Amino acid sequence: INGEGFFNIKQDGADLYTRAGIFDTDNDGYVVNSLSQNLQGYGVDATTNKLTAIVGDLRIDTADMKPTPTTTVDAGVNLDANATIPPVAAFDPANPDSFNSTTSLTIYDSLGNSHRFDLYFIKTATLTWDVQATRNGGEPITTATSAPTLYTPAAVAPSVLTNLQFDSKGLPIDSDPATAGTQPIKLSFTIPAADLMPAIPGTPNGADPLVMEVNFEKTTQFGGPFSANSLTQDGYAKGRLTGINVDKNGELSGRYNNGQSKLMGQVVLANFASVQGLQPVGDTNWAETAASGPALVGAPQTGTLGKLMQSALEASNVDLTEQLVNMISAQRNFQANTQVINT
């Protein structure tokens, strides 16, 4: 603790307080010190994944993080304004003469399996492009018809977004006058469950249909080569806990090998109107008394409470050289008195 305050620990239901910040987890995941005393803090609501206002034993959830399917893709690419219309009119992902540019990213289904999602951009006019989508390097995707979408032509081939239009400044515009300027520039895609990458060739893997929206709001048409400036998606595979971070506010966050993090709780600190009134009970622990006043409990860096320093321990608060000199002086006095007694 850098500043004022004490860690709040519990032993057999009794509250104790300490400045010693060495903690680990027991077999059940509870955060404890070397005496198996439980560190206290705010828990996390399992539904909202937000901190609660209830102080209790802090516990680290060591279970694997459940996978989350992709629902949104943000495509921020630049399409070359100087590109020419491809010589081959019929789109074929295997024929580079049928499209101008392509890019891809990894998406995830409900079981956490990864799939490659491919986007192909085809110039059709000065400020107009088509967008084709495939998966795993050429397998088709069904275009969903659910609103809101930017383009609603009467007849559209599967997995094609027609007439991605730009203004004279190279920014995307909404081609539907009824929604111009009010709807995000996006398109919905659906990969049927039967078409998801099989665990065994020819056998579906059992995941739910993968339904997602691709947002082209950050796509531009500027003079210059094609570039994928940002391609992000919100899905991820299952994750295994690899470590715990503690920030200066005392929040415990689990790190997972899928790149995600999860809030586990928040350490609380306690302070007293008169810390001199605390009663020492051994093992660097103190107990509340009438002289100290009741414990004032809160999160680190609130009120008079200090902040937490991860992977650090409080050093001695005395001058060790001075104490060593005092000890030598006391030893000499003891020896002198011993000689007097002998005489």
TASUL-V610238 format. One record per backbone hydrogen bond with DSSP energy under -0.5 kcal/mol. NH is the residue of the N-H (numbers start at 1). CO is the residue of the C=O. E is the energy in kcal/mol with one decimal. If there is no record, write none. Layout:
((NH;CO;E) (NH;CO;E))
//
This chain:
((2;307;-3.2) (3;1;-1.0) (4;304;-0.5) (6;270;-2.1) (7;18;-3.4) (8;268;-0.8) (9;7;-0.6) (9;16;-2.5) (10;38;-1.9) (11;14;-2.1) (14;11;-1.8) (16;9;-3.1) (17;286;-2.2) (18;7;-1.8) (19;284;-0.5) (23;21;-0.8) (24;32;-3.0) (26;30;-2.1) (29;26;-1.8) (31;58;-2.4) (32;24;-2.7) (32;30;-0.6) (33;37;-1.4) (36;33;-2.0) (38;10;-1.8) (39;31;-2.7) (40;8;-2.6) (41;56;-2.2) (42;266;-2.5) (43;54;-1.2) (45;50;-3.0) (49;45;-2.4) (52;43;-2.6) (55;53;-0.5) (56;41;-2.7) (58;39;-2.4) (60;29;-3.3) (61;59;-0.5) (62;60;-0.8) (65;239;-2.6) (68;236;-2.1) (70;108;-2.6) (73;213;-2.9) (74;232;-2.5) (75;73;-0.6) (75;215;-2.7) (76;74;-0.7) (76;230;-3.6) (77;75;-0.7) (78;227;-2.8) (79;77;-0.5) (79;220;-3.1) (81;222;-1.9) (83;80;-1.6) (86;123;-0.5) (88;97;-1.9) (89;87;-0.6) (91;89;-0.5) (95;92;-2.5) (96;94;-0.6) (98;95;-2.1) (99;96;-0.8) (100;121;-2.4) (101;121;-1.6) (103;119;-2.1) (105;117;-1.8) (107;115;-3.0) (109;113;-2.0) (112;109;-1.8) (115;107;-2.6) (117;105;-3.0) (118;116;-0.5) (118;134;-3.0) (119;103;-3.0) (120;132;-3.1) (121;101;-2.9) (122;130;-3.0) (124;128;-2.3) (125;128;-1.7) (128;125;-0.8) (129;164;-1.8) (130;122;-3.3) (131;161;-2.9) (132;120;-2.8) (133;159;-1.9) (134;118;-1.8) (135;139;-2.6) (136;116;-2.6) (138;135;-0.8) (139;135;-2.3) (141;133;-0.6) (142;190;-1.4) (144;142;-0.5) (144;188;-1.3) (150;186;-1.9) (160;157;-1.5) (161;131;-3.6) (162;160;-0.6) (164;129;-4.2) (165;163;-0.9) (165;173;-0.5) (166;127;-2.0) (167;171;-2.7) (170;167;-2.0) (172;219;-0.7) (173;165;-2.3) (175;173;-0.6) (177;175;-0.8) (179;176;-1.6) (180;176;-0.8) (182;179;-2.5) (183;179;-1.4) (186;184;-1.2) (187;214;-1.8) (189;212;-3.4) (190;142;-2.6) (191;210;-2.6) (192;190;-0.6) (195;192;-1.3) (196;192;-0.6) (196;193;-1.1) (200;203;-0.6) (203;200;-2.7) (210;191;-2.4) (211;209;-0.8) (212;189;-2.6) (213;71;-2.5) (214;187;-3.2) (215;73;-3.3) (215;213;-0.6) (216;185;-3.4) (216;214;-0.6) (219;216;-1.7) (220;77;-2.6) (221;170;-2.5) (227;78;-1.4) (229;76;-1.4) (229;227;-0.9) (230;76;-2.1) (232;74;-1.8) (234;72;-1.2) (236;68;-2.3) (239;65;-1.7) (242;255;-3.6) (243;255;-1.2) (245;253;-2.9) (247;251;-1.7) (250;247;-2.2) (252;265;-3.1) (253;245;-2.5) (253;251;-0.5) (254;262;-3.2) (255;243;-3.3) (256;260;-2.1) (257;240;-1.9) (259;256;-1.6) (262;254;-1.7) (264;252;-3.7) (265;252;-1.0) (266;42;-1.9) (267;250;-2.9) (268;40;-1.6) (269;298;-3.0) (270;6;-2.3) (271;296;-1.5) (273;292;-0.6) (274;292;-1.7) (277;274;-1.4) (278;275;-1.5) (279;287;-2.5) (280;278;-0.5) (281;285;-2.2) (282;285;-0.6) (285;282;-1.7) (286;17;-2.4) (287;279;-2.3) (292;277;-0.6) (293;289;-1.5) (296;271;-2.9) (297;295;-0.7) (298;269;-2.3) (300;249;-0.6) (300;267;-0.7) (301;306;-1.7) (302;299;-1.1) (305;302;-2.0) (306;4;-3.1) (307;2;-2.0) (308;248;-1.9) (310;308;-0.6) (312;309;-1.0) (320;318;-0.8) (323;319;-2.2) (324;320;-2.2) (325;321;-2.3) (326;322;-2.3) (327;323;-2.1) (328;324;-2.2) (329;325;-2.4) (330;326;-2.4) (331;327;-2.2) (332;328;-2.2) (333;329;-2.3) (334;330;-2.2) (335;331;-2.5) (336;332;-2.6) (337;333;-2.4) (338;334;-2.0) (339;335;-1.8) (340;336;-1.7) (341;337;-2.2) (342;338;-2.2) (343;339;-2.3))
//
